């Protein structure tokens, strides 16, 4: 389970993510949907600590991700970058498993 509680991130005074709260249950498909530049990728990068949030809390299975070693955390999370990180001749499942 992934829980975001009031998560925000700014870059150079511009809010990229503003007070996002999310509850994604285990084995449930969750979609972040929005226009380009609305903060979807920034939000996902905060979940695996590629970017640190300015405020709010992110928990995975009840544990605050700030208490986890970033490398250990990332090894436990599947993360597929869009476009350049995908193989166009693979299915979605094969891209994720690759």
N, C-alpha and C positions, 0 to 999 in steps of 0.2 A: 504494500500500500504506500502511495506517495501522497503526502499532504503538504500543500503550500498554504501559509497563513500570513496574509498581508505583506507579500513579497514585493519589493520595489528595487529598481535599478536606474540610475541616471548616468549619462555620459555627457561631460562638458555642460552640465546644467539642463540637459534635455532628458525628460523622463522617457526611458525606453520601455520600462515595465512599471506600472503604477498600481500598487496595492492589490496584487493578484492573490486570490485564494482559490484553492483547487483541492478536491478530494478524489483521488484515483484509486479505486479498489483493485486488489489483486485479481488477476485473470479477467479483467474488464477492459474493453477497448475504450480509450480516451483520446479525443481528437482536439488539438489546438488549431482552431480555424480563424483566419483573419487575413487582411490585406498585407501586402509586402510592407515591412517596416513597422508592424504593429507590436512586435516583441515576442513572437513565438520562439524563434531560435534563441534569443537572449534568455527566455524563461527556461528552456531545456538545458542551455549551457549552465545555468545556475543550479539546476538539479544535480548535475554531475561535477559541480565546482570548477568548471572551466572559467566561469565568471562568478565572483562573490557578490551576493546581494548587498545592497546598502541597508536594507531593513527587512524585517519579517523573519519567518522561520520556515525551514524546509525539513520535513521528517520523512524517512523511509523506514517502514515497518516499526514506527514508533520512536526511532532514534534520530536525533538531530544530526544532519549531515556535517555540521561544523565540528562535531566530535570525532568524525571519521578521518582517517588518512585519505587524502584525495586520490592517490593511486589505487588504494584498495577499494574505495568507493567506485571509481570508474571501471574497475575490473568486474564489478558485480552488476553493472548497468549496461544493457544493450543500447547502443546509440548509433544511428545511421544518418550521416549527413546527406542532405538532398543534393541533386545534380552531380557534382564532381565525384562524390563518394559512392555513387551507384553504378552498377554495371547494367547498361541498357538491355542486354540480351538475357539477363537473369530475371526470374520472377521476384516478387517482393520477398517471399519467404527465403529464396536462395540468397538474395542480397543481404538479408538480415543474418543468415547463418554463415555467410562467407567471412 
